[in-house]
Amino acid sequence: MTITNVWNKVNLNIDQVSQLTGVKKTTLRYWEKEFSDYLKPERTDTQRRQYSLEEVEKVSVLKKLIEEEKYKSAGVRLKLGLGLGAPPAGPNQEPPG
């Protein structure tokens, strides 16, 4: 087994990712919902989040865009090529789909 294979199997829990990146756990949970098509940590059988090193890198990208470059959620989505998503339904409109 090579070092690359070992690194690809490393998973960190939300506490470890928070300490490593400096992003609060509540923020990580929010980003997971807000950018669900970008940030998708795996879940254990007991539903605990497990972040691969690739997911940790994605957290770092989100942190840079939001905290350093001051993008709002819509700007982050556009910057990452995720699109804006469907607009919320108004009071007299039915939800899309």
Gaussian input, Z-matrix of N, CA and C with variables (Angstrom, degrees):
# hf/3-21g

backbone

0 1
 N
 C     1     B1
 C     2     B2     1     A1
 N     3     B3     2     A2     1     D1
 C     4     B4     3     A3     2     D2
 C     5     B5     4     A4     3     D3
 N     6     B6     5     A5     4     D4
 C     7     B7     6     A6     5     D5
 C     8     B8     7     A7     6     D6
 N     9     B9     8     A8     7     D7
 C    10    B10     9     A9     8     D8
 C    11    B11    10    A10     9     D9
 N    12    B12    11    A11    10    D10
 C    13    B13    12    A12    11    D11
 C    14    B14    13    A13    12    D12
 N    15    B15    14    A14    13    D13
 C    16    B16    15    A15    14    D14
 C    17    B17    16    A16    15    D15
 N    18    B18    17    A17    16    D16
 C    19    B19    18    A18    17    D17
 C    20    B20    19    A19    18    D18
 N    21    B21    20    A20    19    D19
 C    22    B22    21    A21    20    D20
 C    23    B23    22    A22    21    D21
 N    24    B24    23    A23    22    D22
 C    25    B25    24    A24    23    D23
 C    26    B26    25    A25    24    D24
 N    27    B27    26    A26    25    D25
 C    28    B28    27    A27    26    D26
 C    29    B29    28    A28    27    D27
 N    30    B30    29    A29    28    D28
 C    31    B31    30    A30    29    D29
 C    32    B32    31    A31    30    D30
 N    33    B33    32    A32    31    D31
 C    34    B34    33    A33    32    D32
 C    35    B35    34    A34    33    D33
 N    36    B36    35    A35    34    D34
 C    37    B37    36    A36    35    D35
 C    38    B38    37    A37    36    D36
 N    39    B39    38    A38    37    D37
 C    40    B40    39    A39    38    D38
 C    41    B41    40    A40    39    D39
 N    42    B42    41    A41    40    D40
 C    43    B43    42    A42    41    D41
 C    44    B44    43    A43    42    D42
 N    45    B45    44    A44    43    D43
 C    46    B46    45    A45    44    D44
 C    47    B47    46    A46    45    D45
 N    48    B48    47    A47    46    D46
 C    49    B49    48    A48    47    D47
 C    50    B50    49    A49    48    D48
 N    51    B51    50    A50    49    D49
 C    52    B52    51    A51    50    D50
 C    53    B53    52    A52    51    D51
 N    54    B54    53    A53    52    D52
 C    55    B55    54    A54    53    D53
 C    56    B56    55    A55    54    D54
 N    57    B57    56    A56    55    D55
 C    58    B58    57    A57    56    D56
 C    59    B59    58    A58    57    D57
 N    60    B60    59    A59    58    D58
 C    61    B61    60    A60    59    D59
 C    62    B62    61    A61    60    D60
 N    63    B63    62    A62    61    D61
 C    64    B64    63    A63    62    D62
 C    65    B65    64    A64    63    D63
 N    66    B66    65    A65    64    D64
 C    67    B67    66    A66    65    D65
 C    68    B68    67    A67    66    D66
 N    69    B69    68    A68    67    D67
 C    70    B70    69    A69    68    D68
 C    71    B71    70    A70    69    D69
 N    72    B72    71    A71    70    D70
 C    73    B73    72    A72    71    D71
 C    74    B74    73    A73    72    D72
 N    75    B75    74    A74    73    D73
 C    76    B76    75    A75    74    D74
 C    77    B77    76    A76    75    D75
 N    78    B78    77    A77    76    D76
 C    79    B79    78    A78    77    D77
 C    80    B80    79    A79    78    D78
 N    81    B81    80    A80    79    D79
 C    82    B82    81    A81    80    D80
 C    83    B83    82    A82    81    D81
 N    84    B84    83    A83    82    D82
 C    85    B85    84    A84    83    D83
 C    86    B86    85    A85    84    D84
 N    87    B87    86    A86    85    D85
 C    88    B88    87    A87    86    D86
 C    89    B89    88    A88    87    D87
 N    90    B90    89    A89    88    D88
 C    91    B91    90    A90    89    D89
 C    92    B92    91    A91    90    D90
 N    93    B93    92    A92    91    D91
 C    94    B94    93    A93    92    D92
 C    95    B95    94    A94    93    D93
 N    96    B96    95    A95    94    D94
 C    97    B97    96    A96    95    D95
 C    98    B98    97    A97    96    D96
 N    99    B99    98    A98    97    D97
 C   100   B100    99    A99    98    D98
 C   101   B101   100   A100    99    D99
 N   102   B102   101   A101   100   D100
 C   103   B103   102   A102   101   D101
 C   104   B104   103   A103   102   D102
 N   105   B105   104   A104   103   D103
 C   106   B106   105   A105   104   D104
 C   107   B107   106   A106   105   D105
 N   108   B108   107   A107   106   D106
 C   109   B109   108   A108   107   D107
 C   110   B110   109   A109   108   D108
 N   111   B111   110   A110   109   D109
 C   112   B112   111   A111   110   D110
 C   113   B113   112   A112   111   D111
 N   114   B114   113   A113   112   D112
 C   115   B115   114   A114   113   D113
 C   116   B116   115   A115   114   D114
 N   117   B117   116   A116   115   D115
 C   118   B118   117   A117   116   D116
 C   119   B119   118   A118   117   D117
 N   120   B120   119   A119   118   D118
 C   121   B121   120   A120   119   D119
 C   122   B122   121   A121   120   D120
 N   123   B123   122   A122   121   D121
 C   124   B124   123   A123   122   D122
 C   125   B125   124   A124   123   D123
 N   126   B126   125   A125   124   D124
 C   127   B127   126   A126   125   D125
 C   128   B128   127   A127   126   D126
 N   129   B129   128   A128   127   D127
 C   130   B130   129   A129   128   D128
 C   131   B131   130   A130   129   D129
 N   132   B132   131   A131   130   D130
 C   133   B133   132   A132   131   D131
 C   134   B134   133   A133   132   D132
 N   135   B135   134   A134   133   D133
 C   136   B136   135   A135   134   D134
 C   137   B137   136   A136   135   D135
 N   138   B138   137   A137   136   D136
 C   139   B139   138   A138   137   D137
 C   140   B140   139   A139   138   D138
 N   141   B141   140   A140   139   D139
 C   142   B142   141   A141   140   D140
 C   143   B143   142   A142   141   D141
 N   144   B144   143   A143   142   D142
 C   145   B145   144   A144   143   D143
 C   146   B146   145   A145   144   D144
 N   147   B147   146   A146   145   D145
 C   148   B148   147   A147   146   D146
 C   149   B149   148   A148   147   D147
 N   150   B150   149   A149   148   D148
 C   151   B151   150   A150   149   D149
 C   152   B152   151   A151   150   D150
 N   153   B153   152   A152   151   D151
 C   154   B154   153   A153   152   D152
 C   155   B155   154   A154   153   D153
 N   156   B156   155   A155   154   D154
 C   157   B157   156   A156   155   D155
 C   158   B158   157   A157   156   D156
 N   159   B159   158   A158   157   D157
 C   160   B160   159   A159   158   D158
 C   161   B161   160   A160   159   D159
 N   162   B162   161   A161   160   D160
 C   163   B163   162   A162   161   D161
 C   164   B164   163   A163   162   D162
 N   165   B165   164   A164   163   D163
 C   166   B166   165   A165   164   D164
 C   167   B167   166   A166   165   D165
 N   168   B168   167   A167   166   D166
 C   169   B169   168   A168   167   D167
 C   170   B170   169   A169   168   D168
 N   171   B171   170   A170   169   D169
 C   172   B172   171   A171   170   D170
 C   173   B173   172   A172   171   D171
 N   174   B174   173   A173   172   D172
 C   175   B175   174   A174   173   D173
 C   176   B176   175   A175   174   D174
 N   177   B177   176   A176   175   D175
 C   178   B178   177   A177   176   D176
 C   179   B179   178   A178   177   D177
 N   180   B180   179   A179   178   D178
 C   181   B181   180   A180   179   D179
 C   182   B182   181   A181   180   D180
 N   183   B183   182   A182   181   D181
 C   184   B184   183   A183   182   D182
 C   185   B185   184   A184   183   D183
 N   186   B186   185   A185   184   D184
 C   187   B187   186   A186   185   D185
 C   188   B188   187   A187   186   D186
 N   189   B189   188   A188   187   D187
 C   190   B190   189   A189   188   D188
 C   191   B191   190   A190   189   D189
 N   192   B192   191   A191   190   D190
 C   193   B193   192   A192   191   D191
 C   194   B194   193   A193   192   D192
 N   195   B195   194   A194   193   D193
 C   196   B196   195   A195   194   D194
 C   197   B197   196   A196   195   D195
 N   198   B198   197   A197   196   D196
 C   199   B199   198   A198   197   D197
 C   200   B200   199   A199   198   D198
 N   201   B201   200   A200   199   D199
 C   202   B202   201   A201   200   D200
 C   203   B203   202   A202   201   D201
 N   204   B204   203   A203   202   D202
 C   205   B205   204   A204   203   D203
 C   206   B206   205   A205   204   D204
 N   207   B207   206   A206   205   D205
 C   208   B208   207   A207   206   D206
 C   209   B209   208   A208   207   D207
 N   210   B210   209   A209   208   D208
 C   211   B211   210   A210   209   D209
 C   212   B212   211   A211   210   D210
 N   213   B213   212   A212   211   D211
 C   214   B214   213   A213   212   D212
 C   215   B215   214   A214   213   D213
 N   216   B216   215   A215   214   D214
 C   217   B217   216   A216   215   D215
 C   218   B218   217   A217   216   D216
 N   219   B219   218   A218   217   D217
 C   220   B220   219   A219   218   D218
 C   221   B221   220   A220   219   D219
 N   222   B222   221   A221   220   D220
 C   223   B223   222   A222   221   D221
 C   224   B224   223   A223   222   D222
 N   225   B225   224   A224   223   D223
 C   226   B226   225   A225   224   D224
 C   227   B227   226   A226   225   D225
 N   228   B228   227   A227   226   D226
 C   229   B229   228   A228   227   D227
 C   230   B230   229   A229   228   D228
 N   231   B231   230   A230   229   D229
 C   232   B232   231   A231   230   D230
 C   233   B233   232   A232   231   D231
 N   234   B234   233   A233   232   D232
 C   235   B235   234   A234   233   D233
 C   236   B236   235   A235   234   D234
 N   237   B237   236   A236   235   D235
 C   238   B238   237   A237   236   D236
 C   239   B239   238   A238   237   D237
 N   240   B240   239   A239   238   D238
 C   241   B241   240   A240   239   D239
 C   242   B242   241   A241   240   D240
 N   243   B243   242   A242   241   D241
 C   244   B244   243   A243   242   D242
 C   245   B245   244   A244   243   D243
 N   246   B246   245   A245   244   D244
 C   247   B247   246   A246   245   D245
 C   248   B248   247   A247   246   D246
 N   249   B249   248   A248   247   D247
 C   250   B250   249   A249   248   D248
 C   251   B251   250   A250   249   D249
 N   252   B252   251   A251   250   D250
 C   253   B253   252   A252   251   D251
 C   254   B254   253   A253   252   D252
 N   255   B255   254   A254   253   D253
 C   256   B256   255   A255   254   D254
 C   257   B257   256   A256   255   D255
 N   258   B258   257   A257   256   D256
 C   259   B259   258   A258   257   D257
 C   260   B260   259   A259   258   D258
 N   261   B261   260   A260   259   D259
 C   262   B262   261   A261   260   D260
 C   263   B263   262   A262   261   D261
 N   264   B264   263   A263   262   D262
 C   265   B265   264   A264   263   D263
 C   266   B266   265   A265   264   D264
 N   267   B267   266   A266   265   D265
 C   268   B268   267   A267   266   D266
 C   269   B269   268   A268   267   D267
 N   270   B270   269   A269   268   D268
 C   271   B271   270   A270   269   D269
 C   272   B272   271   A271   270   D270
 N   273   B273   272   A272   271   D271
 C   274   B274   273   A273   272   D272
 C   275   B275   274   A274   273   D273
 N   276   B276   275   A275   274   D274
 C   277   B277   276   A276   275   D275
 C   278   B278   277   A277   276   D276
 N   279   B279   278   A278   277   D277
 C   280   B280   279   A279   278   D278
 C   281   B281   280   A280   279   D279
 N   282   B282   281   A281   280   D280
 C   283   B283   282   A282   281   D281
 C   284   B284   283   A283   282   D282
 N   285   B285   284   A284   283   D283
 C   286   B286   285   A285   284   D284
 C   287   B287   286   A286   285   D285
 N   288   B288   287   A287   286   D286
 C   289   B289   288   A288   287   D287
 C   290   B290   289   A289   288   D288

   B1=1.4459
   B2=1.5300
   B3=1.3200
   B4=1.4547
   B5=1.5291
   B6=1.3208
   B7=1.4630
   B8=1.5282
   B9=1.3382
   B10=1.4633
   B11=1.5139
   B12=1.3262
   B13=1.4652
   B14=1.5191
   B15=1.3180
   B16=1.4647
   B17=1.5230
   B18=1.3449
   B19=1.4634
   B20=1.5232
   B21=1.3401
   B22=1.4596
   B23=1.5222
   B24=1.3222
   B25=1.4583
   B26=1.5295
   B27=1.3203
   B28=1.4582
   B29=1.5194
   B30=1.3260
   B31=1.4569
   B32=1.5186
   B33=1.3205
   B34=1.4570
   B35=1.5194
   B36=1.3339
   B37=1.4640
   B38=1.5203
   B39=1.3146
   B40=1.4582
   B41=1.5288
   B42=1.3431
   B43=1.4653
   B44=1.5300
   B45=1.3130
   B46=1.4600
   B47=1.5249
   B48=1.3294
   B49=1.4617
   B50=1.5221
   B51=1.3186
   B52=1.4627
   B53=1.5301
   B54=1.3201
   B55=1.4633
   B56=1.5247
   B57=1.3180
   B58=1.4632
   B59=1.5295
   B60=1.3343
   B61=1.4640
   B62=1.5236
   B63=1.3270
   B64=1.4609
   B65=1.5213
   B66=1.3300
   B67=1.4619
   B68=1.5305
   B69=1.3268
   B70=1.4641
   B71=1.5267
   B72=1.3406
   B73=1.4601
   B74=1.5263
   B75=1.3164
   B76=1.4690
   B77=1.5305
   B78=1.3130
   B79=1.4590
   B80=1.5228
   B81=1.3275
   B82=1.4679
   B83=1.5244
   B84=1.3277
   B85=1.4672
   B86=1.5229
   B87=1.3195
   B88=1.4622
   B89=1.5263
   B90=1.3303
   B91=1.4591
   B92=1.5219
   B93=1.3217
   B94=1.4570
   B95=1.5368
   B96=1.3297
   B97=1.4691
   B98=1.5234
   B99=1.3113
   B100=1.4620
   B101=1.5243
   B102=1.3163
   B103=1.4697
   B104=1.5277
   B105=1.3336
   B106=1.4639
   B107=1.5244
   B108=1.3290
   B109=1.4510
   B110=1.5313
   B111=1.3156
   B112=1.4704
   B113=1.5279
   B114=1.3280
   B115=1.4648
   B116=1.5273
   B117=1.3338
   B118=1.4677
   B119=1.5262
   B120=1.3206
   B121=1.4625
   B122=1.5336
   B123=1.2981
   B124=1.4633
   B125=1.5257
   B126=1.3072
   B127=1.4592
   B128=1.5205
   B129=1.3317
   B130=1.4599
   B131=1.5281
   B132=1.3093
   B133=1.4626
   B134=1.5223
   B135=1.3257
   B136=1.4659
   B137=1.5269
   B138=1.3336
   B139=1.4678
   B140=1.5311
   B141=1.3108
   B142=1.4651
   B143=1.5195
   B144=1.3215
   B145=1.4592
   B146=1.5308
   B147=1.3334
   B148=1.4537
   B149=1.5182
   B150=1.3206
   B151=1.4552
   B152=1.5236
   B153=1.3223
   B154=1.4660
   B155=1.5265
   B156=1.3033
   B157=1.4647
   B158=1.5214
   B159=1.3308
   B160=1.4647
   B161=1.5342
   B162=1.3218
   B163=1.4619
   B164=1.5352
   B165=1.3213
   B166=1.4680
   B167=1.5237
   B168=1.3169
   B169=1.4655
   B170=1.5253
   B171=1.3190
   B172=1.4655
   B173=1.5294
   B174=1.3259
   B175=1.4695
   B176=1.5229
   B177=1.3208
   B178=1.4682
   B179=1.5300
   B180=1.3237
   B181=1.4715
   B182=1.5227
   B183=1.3363
   B184=1.4614
   B185=1.5263
   B186=1.3127
   B187=1.4658
   B188=1.5247
   B189=1.3138
   B190=1.4652
   B191=1.5276
   B192=1.3250
   B193=1.4633
   B194=1.5266
   B195=1.3204
   B196=1.4668
   B197=1.5278
   B198=1.3189
   B199=1.4619
   B200=1.5224
   B201=1.3155
   B202=1.4622
   B203=1.5308
   B204=1.3418
   B205=1.4605
   B206=1.5245
   B207=1.3380
   B208=1.4692
   B209=1.5265
   B210=1.3388
   B211=1.4572
   B212=1.5217
   B213=1.3281
   B214=1.4629
   B215=1.5290
   B216=1.3339
   B217=1.4694
   B218=1.5220
   B219=1.3264
   B220=1.4669
   B221=1.5305
   B222=1.3172
   B223=1.4554
   B224=1.5178
   B225=1.3197
   B226=1.4720
   B227=1.5219
   B228=1.3387
   B229=1.4644
   B230=1.5265
   B231=1.3265
   B232=1.4627
   B233=1.5200
   B234=1.3177
   B235=1.4724
   B236=1.5312
   B237=1.3496
   B238=1.4615
   B239=1.5270
   B240=1.3375
   B241=1.4578
   B242=1.5142
   B243=1.3268
   B244=1.4600
   B245=1.5190
   B246=1.3179
   B247=1.4619
   B248=1.5161
   B249=1.3044
   B250=1.4649
   B251=1.5098
   B252=1.3133
   B253=1.4544
   B254=1.5086
   B255=1.3059
   B256=1.4616
   B257=1.5190
   B258=1.3463
   B259=1.4653
   B260=1.5270
   B261=1.3264
   B262=1.4498
   B263=1.5346
   B264=1.3305
   B265=1.4715
   B266=1.5141
   B267=1.3404
   B268=1.4483
   B269=1.5284
   B270=1.3442
   B271=1.4562
   B272=1.5325
   B273=1.3356
   B274=1.4647
   B275=1.5193
   B276=1.3165
   B277=1.4448
   B278=1.5166
   B279=1.3303
   B280=1.4556
   B281=1.5170
   B282=1.3384
   B283=1.4637
   B284=1.5281
   B285=1.3453
   B286=1.4627
   B287=1.5158
   B288=1.3158
   B289=1.4519
   B290=1.4298
   A1=108.27
   A2=115.82
   A3=119.98
   A4=110.41
   A5=115.16
   A6=120.48
   A7=109.87
   A8=117.13
   A9=120.36
   A10=110.92
   A11=117.21
   A12=120.24
   A13=111.60
   A14=116.95
   A15=120.73
   A16=109.38
   A17=117.76
   A18=120.91
   A19=111.48
   A20=116.93
   A21=120.28
   A22=112.39
   A23=117.30
   A24=121.03
   A25=113.02
   A26=117.22
   A27=121.06
   A28=109.33
   A29=116.43
   A30=122.32
   A31=108.99
   A32=115.75
   A33=121.71
   A34=108.93
   A35=116.13
   A36=118.73
   A37=109.59
   A38=116.44
   A39=120.89
   A40=112.14
   A41=117.81
   A42=120.95
   A43=110.90
   A44=116.02
   A45=120.77
   A46=111.50
   A47=116.72
   A48=120.46
   A49=109.95
   A50=116.29
   A51=120.75
   A52=110.71
   A53=116.97
   A54=120.76
   A55=111.38
   A56=116.46
   A57=121.54
   A58=112.15
   A59=116.80
   A60=120.82
   A61=113.42
   A62=117.00
   A63=119.75
   A64=113.07
   A65=117.38
   A66=122.54
   A67=107.95
   A68=116.47
   A69=120.27
   A70=110.88
   A71=115.21
   A72=120.21
   A73=111.76
   A74=117.31
   A75=120.01
   A76=110.69
   A77=116.62
   A78=121.09
   A79=110.75
   A80=116.95
   A81=120.32
   A82=110.57
   A83=116.43
   A84=120.22
   A85=111.00
   A86=116.94
   A87=121.16
   A88=110.67
   A89=117.07
   A90=120.58
   A91=110.84
   A92=117.72
   A93=121.20
   A94=109.93
   A95=117.25
   A96=120.73
   A97=111.35
   A98=116.75
   A99=121.88
   A100=112.33
   A101=116.54
   A102=121.59
   A103=110.05
   A104=115.96
   A105=121.81
   A106=113.36
   A107=117.08
   A108=119.03
   A109=112.08
   A110=116.95
   A111=122.25
   A112=111.28
   A113=116.65
   A114=121.99
   A115=108.76
   A116=115.90
   A117=120.89
   A118=110.55
   A119=117.75
   A120=117.59
   A121=110.56
   A122=115.52
   A123=120.22
   A124=109.26
   A125=116.16
   A126=121.71
   A127=108.75
   A128=115.31
   A129=120.43
   A130=108.30
   A131=116.47
   A132=121.04
   A133=111.64
   A134=116.32
   A135=120.93
   A136=111.73
   A137=116.46
   A138=124.58
   A139=115.29
   A140=117.35
   A141=120.19
   A142=108.72
   A143=115.40
   A144=120.66
   A145=109.98
   A146=115.20
   A147=122.00
   A148=107.55
   A149=115.41
   A150=122.09
   A151=110.10
   A152=115.64
   A153=120.24
   A154=107.58
   A155=116.75
   A156=119.74
   A157=110.64
   A158=117.62
   A159=121.56
   A160=110.15
   A161=117.13
   A162=121.02
   A163=110.69
   A164=117.48
   A165=121.14
   A166=109.83
   A167=117.01
   A168=120.90
   A169=110.19
   A170=117.37
   A171=121.15
   A172=110.57
   A173=117.09
   A174=120.54
   A175=109.27
   A176=116.79
   A177=120.75
   A178=111.44
   A179=116.85
   A180=120.97
   A181=109.50
   A182=117.52
   A183=120.95
   A184=110.83
   A185=116.63
   A186=120.82
   A187=110.52
   A188=116.37
   A189=120.56
   A190=110.36
   A191=116.64
   A192=119.95
   A193=112.11
   A194=116.65
   A195=120.55
   A196=112.27
   A197=117.31
   A198=120.23
   A199=113.76
   A200=117.68
   A201=120.04
   A202=112.01
   A203=116.17
   A204=119.59
   A205=112.26
   A206=117.08
   A207=124.28
   A208=114.74
   A209=117.21
   A210=120.63
   A211=109.73
   A212=116.23
   A213=122.39
   A214=107.26
   A215=117.41
   A216=121.15
   A217=112.70
   A218=117.20
   A219=120.51
   A220=110.86
   A221=117.58
   A222=121.50
   A223=112.48
   A224=115.99
   A225=120.46
   A226=109.25
   A227=116.25
   A228=120.39
   A229=110.53
   A230=117.01
   A231=120.16
   A232=111.48
   A233=116.44
   A234=121.55
   A235=111.16
   A236=115.98
   A237=120.77
   A238=112.34
   A239=116.58
   A240=120.26
   A241=113.54
   A242=116.97
   A243=121.08
   A244=112.65
   A245=118.21
   A246=120.83
   A247=109.74
   A248=115.56
   A249=120.10
   A250=112.72
   A251=119.19
   A252=120.92
   A253=110.34
   A254=116.84
   A255=121.75
   A256=110.18
   A257=118.10
   A258=119.81
   A259=109.59
   A260=117.66
   A261=119.81
   A262=110.30
   A263=115.37
   A264=120.23
   A265=109.83
   A266=116.59
   A267=122.05
   A268=109.71
   A269=117.71
   A270=120.43
   A271=113.64
   A272=118.15
   A273=121.17
   A274=112.30
   A275=116.75
   A276=120.44
   A277=109.68
   A278=115.07
   A279=118.79
   A280=107.96
   A281=116.68
   A282=119.25
   A283=109.84
   A284=116.84
   A285=120.29
   A286=110.69
   A287=116.16
   A288=120.20
   A289=111.61
   D1=132.30
   D2=-178.50
   D3=-88.55
   D4=166.28
   D5=178.43
   D6=-61.57
   D7=-38.16
   D8=178.21
   D9=-59.51
   D10=-43.35
   D11=178.52
   D12=-63.07
   D13=-38.05
   D14=178.92
   D15=-65.82
   D16=-46.77
   D17=-179.27
   D18=-62.09
   D19=-34.67
   D20=179.53
   D21=-67.43
   D22=-18.94
   D23=-178.63
   D24=-98.87
   D25=-1.69
   D26=-179.96
   D27=-72.69
   D28=129.43
   D29=175.54
   D30=-127.49
   D31=138.29
   D32=179.90
   D33=-116.03
   D34=147.42
   D35=175.89
   D36=-85.07
   D37=174.52
   D38=-174.34
   D39=-63.23
   D40=-34.79
   D41=176.67
   D42=-61.83
   D43=-45.35
   D44=-178.70
   D45=-65.97
   D46=-40.99
   D47=178.84
   D48=-65.14
   D49=-40.92
   D50=178.89
   D51=-61.05
   D52=-46.25
   D53=179.82
   D54=-66.31
   D55=-39.73
   D56=-177.13
   D57=-68.92
   D58=-39.87
   D59=-173.84
   D60=-98.79
   D61=-18.56
   D62=-176.07
   D63=80.14
   D64=13.55
   D65=178.65
   D66=-99.09
   D67=129.57
   D68=-178.90
   D69=-62.63
   D70=150.59
   D71=-179.83
   D72=-60.18
   D73=-38.64
   D74=178.74
   D75=-63.65
   D76=-36.78
   D77=177.97
   D78=-68.17
   D79=-40.98
   D80=176.98
   D81=-59.45
   D82=-43.59
   D83=178.63
   D84=-63.44
   D85=-41.84
   D86=178.37
   D87=-63.26
   D88=-47.59
   D89=179.96
   D90=-60.94
   D91=-35.89
   D92=178.67
   D93=-60.78
   D94=-38.30
   D95=177.75
   D96=-77.31
   D97=-45.21
   D98=-176.03
   D99=-66.06
   D100=-37.69
   D101=-177.57
   D102=-119.38
   D103=48.68
   D104=-173.12
   D105=-63.48
   D106=-22.24
   D107=177.42
   D108=-87.49
   D109=1.54
   D110=178.57
   D111=-119.04
   D112=-49.75
   D113=-175.92
   D114=-105.48
   D115=110.78
   D116=-175.71
   D117=-136.15
   D118=77.52
   D119=177.13
   D120=-64.58
   D121=147.31
   D122=176.91
   D123=-68.35
   D124=163.28
   D125=176.76
   D126=-121.78
   D127=143.33
   D128=174.84
   D129=-80.03
   D130=178.29
   D131=176.52
   D132=-60.94
   D133=-25.85
   D134=179.22
   D135=-97.93
   D136=16.10
   D137=175.34
   D138=69.07
   D139=19.19
   D140=174.63
   D141=-81.43
   D142=141.81
   D143=-179.99
   D144=-73.04
   D145=140.37
   D146=173.04
   D147=-131.30
   D148=116.88
   D149=-177.30
   D150=-96.38
   D151=125.29
   D152=171.55
   D153=-75.48
   D154=169.36
   D155=177.20
   D156=-63.58
   D157=-30.96
   D158=176.29
   D159=-64.91
   D160=-41.30
   D161=178.26
   D162=-67.29
   D163=-36.83
   D164=176.96
   D165=-63.02
   D166=-39.15
   D167=176.66
   D168=-63.57
   D169=-38.93
   D170=177.76
   D171=-63.90
   D172=-38.86
   D173=176.15
   D174=-60.59
   D175=-42.60
   D176=179.04
   D177=-62.63
   D178=-39.03
   D179=177.86
   D180=-64.32
   D181=-46.75
   D182=178.88
   D183=-60.39
   D184=-43.15
   D185=-179.98
   D186=-60.41
   D187=-44.08
   D188=-179.46
   D189=-62.97
   D190=-47.31
   D191=-177.93
   D192=-64.47
   D193=-41.21
   D194=-174.64
   D195=-83.16
   D196=-47.30
   D197=-173.58
   D198=-87.39
   D199=-36.63
   D200=-176.91
   D201=-93.33
   D202=-45.63
   D203=-176.40
   D204=-91.92
   D205=-4.77
   D206=173.22
   D207=62.51
   D208=33.19
   D209=174.55
   D210=-75.81
   D211=145.31
   D212=170.38
   D213=-85.83
   D214=172.42
   D215=-177.39
   D216=-54.15
   D217=-45.65
   D218=-179.30
   D219=-62.59
   D220=-40.31
   D221=178.07
   D222=-65.90
   D223=-39.31
   D224=177.29
   D225=-62.48
   D226=-45.42
   D227=-179.37
   D228=-59.76
   D229=-43.24
   D230=178.75
   D231=-66.69
   D232=-43.41
   D233=-179.54
   D234=-60.33
   D235=-36.59
   D236=-178.96
   D237=-87.39
   D238=-1.13
   D239=179.64
   D240=74.77
   D241=28.12
   D242=-177.14
   D243=-94.10
   D244=-9.63
   D245=-175.39
   D246=76.71
   D247=175.92
   D248=-177.25
   D249=-93.40
   D250=-12.16
   D251=-176.18
   D252=78.59
   D253=176.53
   D254=-179.07
   D255=-78.02
   D256=139.01
   D257=177.12
   D258=-69.53
   D259=152.68
   D260=179.30
   D261=-66.02
   D262=148.88
   D263=179.29
   D264=-71.26
   D265=139.42
   D266=175.77
   D267=-79.37
   D268=179.75
   D269=-176.27
   D270=-65.34
   D271=-27.48
   D272=-178.84
   D273=-108.15
   D274=15.35
   D275=-178.55
   D276=-117.39
   D277=150.14
   D278=173.82
   D279=-90.11
   D280=149.38
   D281=178.52
   D282=-61.41
   D283=148.96
   D284=179.18
   D285=-63.72
   D286=151.76
   D287=172.91
   D288=110.94

